[in-house]
Amino acid sequence: HNALAISMGYTASFLARLEEQDRRAVSIEVGIQNSGLGLTLIFTFFNGNGGMALVAAWWGIWHIVAGMSLALFWSRFPPKGQSVN
């Protein structure tokens, strides 16, 4: 699910003819959903069901790990015409 969303974000920004750095930003934004919103919905509509909150919390951790991994990977391969700081 997460990889699919990241890929869709990158593809959509490619089709929109955005620059590489913007494609990367869009793909991370699309791929990493708002887990905080999920927790808010759980506590608002499901009386804070512990099992549901635990799933949302772990999913949020996965999003952080996936996003940071992708950012680290891309930081090693800057877009053409840019240098590594």
C-alpha positions as CSV (number, residue, x, y, z in Angstrom):
1,H,0.0,0.0,0.0
2,N,2.7,2.5,1.0
3,A,4.9,1.7,-2.0
4,L,2.0,1.9,-4.3
5,A,1.1,5.4,-3.0
6,I,4.7,6.6,-3.3
7,S,4.8,5.3,-6.9
8,M,1.5,6.9,-7.7
9,G,2.6,10.3,-6.3
10,Y,5.8,10.1,-8.3
11,T,4.0,9.1,-11.5
12,A,1.4,11.8,-11.1
13,S,4.0,14.5,-10.6
14,F,6.0,13.1,-13.6
15,L,2.9,13.4,-15.7
16,A,2.4,17.0,-14.4
17,R,5.9,17.7,-15.7
18,L,7.2,18.8,-12.3
19,E,11.0,19.0,-11.7
20,E,12.7,16.0,-10.1
21,Q,13.0,17.6,-6.6
22,D,9.2,18.4,-6.7
23,R,8.4,14.9,-7.8
24,R,10.3,13.5,-4.8
25,A,8.5,15.9,-2.5
26,V,5.1,14.9,-3.9
27,S,5.8,11.2,-3.8
28,I,6.8,11.3,-0.1
29,E,3.7,13.5,0.7
30,V,1.3,11.1,-1.1
31,G,3.0,8.0,0.3
32,I,3.0,9.0,3.9
33,Q,-0.5,9.4,5.0
34,N,-1.5,11.2,8.2
35,S,-1.5,8.6,11.0
36,G,-2.4,11.3,13.5
37,L,-5.7,11.8,11.7
38,G,-6.3,8.0,11.9
39,L,-5.8,8.1,15.7
40,T,-8.1,11.1,16.0
41,L,-10.8,9.3,14.1
42,I,-10.4,6.2,16.2
43,F,-10.7,8.1,19.5
44,T,-13.6,10.2,18.2
45,F,-15.8,7.6,16.5
46,F,-14.7,4.2,18.1
47,N,-14.3,5.2,21.8
48,G,-10.5,4.8,21.6
49,N,-10.7,1.0,20.8
50,G,-7.2,-0.1,21.9
51,G,-6.7,-2.6,19.1
52,M,-7.5,-0.1,16.4
53,A,-5.3,2.5,18.1
54,L,-2.4,0.1,18.2
55,V,-2.7,-0.7,14.5
56,A,-2.8,3.0,13.6
57,A,0.2,3.7,15.8
58,W,2.3,0.9,14.2
59,W,1.2,2.0,10.8
60,G,2.4,5.5,11.6
61,I,5.8,4.1,12.7
62,W,6.0,2.2,9.4
63,H,5.3,5.5,7.5
64,I,8.1,7.2,9.3
65,V,10.5,4.4,8.6
66,A,9.5,4.1,4.9
67,G,9.7,7.9,4.4
68,M,13.0,8.3,6.1
69,S,14.5,5.3,4.1
70,L,13.3,6.8,0.9
71,A,14.6,10.3,1.8
72,L,18.0,8.8,2.8
73,F,18.2,6.9,-0.5
74,W,17.3,10.0,-2.5
75,S,19.8,12.1,-0.6
76,R,22.6,9.9,-1.9
77,F,21.4,10.5,-5.5
78,P,20.6,14.2,-5.9
79,P,18.6,15.4,-9.0
80,K,20.7,16.2,-12.0
81,G,22.2,19.7,-11.8
82,Q,22.3,19.7,-7.9
83,S,25.1,18.8,-5.6
84,V,25.0,17.0,-2.3
85,N,25.4,19.5,0.6
